[in-house]
Amino acid sequence: MHGNATLRHTNTSVLSVTAVDAPEVVPSSVFDDRLAETYERLGVRAGLLEEVAGIKERRWWDAEMSFADAAALAGETALAEAGIDRQEVGLLVDTSVSRDHLEPSAAVAVHHSLGLSTACINFDLANACLGFVNAMSLAAYMIDAGQIEYALIVDGEGSRRPQETTLDRLAGPDATKAQLFGEFATLTLGSGSAAMVLGRSDAHPDGHRLLGGEARTGSQHHQLCYGDLDRMWTDTAGLLEAGLAVADETWAAAARNGWEWSTVEHFIMHQVSAVHTMMMQKQLGIDPEKAPLTFPTYGNIGPGSIPTTLAKHQHNITPGERVILTGIGSGINTTAVELLW
């Protein structure tokens, strides 16, 4: 059965994809130092972030940097690399999980910062760590339909506040082992911003074709991970197990619906940790040599993870090669889409 979950695009290409690094590098050893007394009191050894999660460091924005400003930085670089007139952008989507406020949308701040046209439709799209890939498909349908010429997708994430508040909480004398491990995933997050410009393939033959893909959901697992700017609680083992099951269903559906991914040259995966990435690769039969990693030095940048990894890996992709963008978003949703470079 194809249905709504099989995505097929006919005339949309990626014209540019860019990432902007947050400036402050924060090693995991700094977190270990702040939690040293808690580790000792609870009988937990230090070093789990690096040794088990595989995250050596992550980045933070300056404290005064807004998430919308971070997203706009990446948007500016993506527009410059695409070489298009920003007044022709018909759609702007901000997919950031990180939010400074509930309303108005972050997209309006980015729209204003970038000086886009008053006719540019703009809004936020949130779907945990899959928002950026979802926005790509949404934009592609609008481009394929002839409604817009160009779309700009942006994402700005910041982990400084949730990590500082979590470290303060876990360093307290009343922190329990259950609390420590329940909030451990917060410490794997990272900061950064990314952006992508999409346009018509027939007008940009040198672009990278977005062909489509497959998506599935396991919404019965929506309570395995939830968070805000002050904390994130995660059933890590439960989320991984459920996510792998839904991802496996997605991959199987893709094969039934005509997608041939066994010979794809590059897999750009949403990255949470070493364990998560290794298990995903094993479950889906992905050769680790084909899946570049960013989490060891950037952490989990949420929906910015996939475009950031693609932006940093794109110089290794040869025209004519295929690229799969795939991930699991808490909730649970999974998506995999194919690019023809």
Rosetta blueprint (number, residue, H / E / L):
1 M L
2 H L
3 G H
4 N H
5 A H
6 T E
7 L E
8 R E
9 H L
10 T L
11 N L
12 T E
13 S E
14 V E
15 L E
16 S E
17 V E
18 T E
19 A E
20 V E
21 D E
22 A L
23 P L
24 E E
25 V E
26 V E
27 P E
28 S H
29 S H
30 V H
31 F H
32 D H
33 D H
34 R H
35 L L
36 A H
37 E H
38 T H
39 Y H
40 E H
41 R H
42 L H
43 G L
44 V L
45 R L
46 A L
47 G L
48 L H
49 L H
50 E H
51 E H
52 V L
53 A L
54 G L
55 I L
56 K L
57 E E
58 R E
59 R E
60 W E
61 W L
62 D L
63 A L
64 E L
65 M L
66 S L
67 F H
68 A H
69 D H
70 A H
71 A H
72 A H
73 L H
74 A H
75 G H
76 E H
77 T H
78 A H
79 L H
80 A H
81 E H
82 A H
83 G L
84 I L
85 D L
86 R H
87 Q H
88 E H
89 V E
90 G E
91 L E
92 L E
93 V E
94 D E
95 T L
96 S L
97 V L
98 S L
99 R L
100 D L
101 H L
102 L L
103 E L
104 P L
105 S L
106 A H
107 A H
108 V H
109 A H
110 V H
111 H H
112 H H
113 S H
114 L H
115 G L
116 L L
117 S L
118 T L
119 A L
120 C L
121 I E
122 N E
123 F E
124 D E
125 L L
126 A L
127 N L
128 A H
129 C H
130 L H
131 G H
132 F H
133 V H
134 N H
135 A H
136 M H
137 S H
138 L H
139 A H
140 A H
141 Y H
142 M H
143 I H
144 D H
145 A L
146 G L
147 Q L
148 I L
149 E L
150 Y E
151 A E
152 L E
153 I E
154 V E
155 D E
156 G E
157 E E
158 G L
159 S L
160 R H
161 R H
162 P H
163 Q H
164 E H
165 T H
166 T H
167 L H
168 D H
169 R H
170 L H
171 A L
172 G L
173 P L
174 D L
175 A L
176 T L
177 K H
178 A H
179 Q H
180 L H
181 F H
182 G H
183 E L
184 F H
185 A H
186 T H
187 L H
188 T H
189 L E
190 G L
191 S L
192 G E
193 S E
194 A E
195 A E
196 M E
197 V E
198 L E
199 G E
200 R E
201 S L
202 D L
203 A L
204 H L
205 P L
206 D L
207 G L
208 H E
209 R E
210 L E
211 L E
212 G E
213 G E
214 E E
215 A E
216 R E
217 T E
218 G L
219 S H
220 Q H
221 H H
222 H L
223 Q L
224 L L
225 C E
226 Y E
227 G E
228 D L
229 L L
230 D L
231 R L
232 M E
233 W E
234 T E
235 D L
236 T H
237 A H
238 G H
239 L H
240 L H
241 E H
242 A H
243 G H
244 L H
245 A H
246 V H
247 A H
248 D H
249 E H
250 T H
251 W H
252 A H
253 A H
254 A H
255 A H
256 R H
257 N L
258 G L
259 W L
260 E L
261 W L
262 S L
263 T L
264 V L
265 E L
266 H E
267 F E
268 I E
269 M E
270 H L
271 Q L
272 V L
273 S L
274 A H
275 V H
276 H H
277 T H
278 M H
279 M H
280 M H
281 Q H
282 K H
283 Q H
284 L H
285 G L
286 I L
287 D L
288 P H
289 E H
290 K H
291 A L
292 P L
293 L L
294 T L
295 F H
296 P H
297 T H
298 Y H
299 G L
300 N E
301 I L
302 G H
303 P H
304 G H
305 S H
306 I H
307 P H
308 T H
309 T H
310 L H
311 A H
312 K H
313 H H
314 Q H
315 H H
316 N H
317 I L
318 T L
319 P L
320 G L
321 E L
322 R E
323 V E
324 I E
325 L E
326 T E
327 G E
328 I E
329 G E
330 S L
331 G L
332 I L
333 N E
334 T E
335 T E
336 A E
337 V E
338 E E
339 L E
340 L E
341 W L
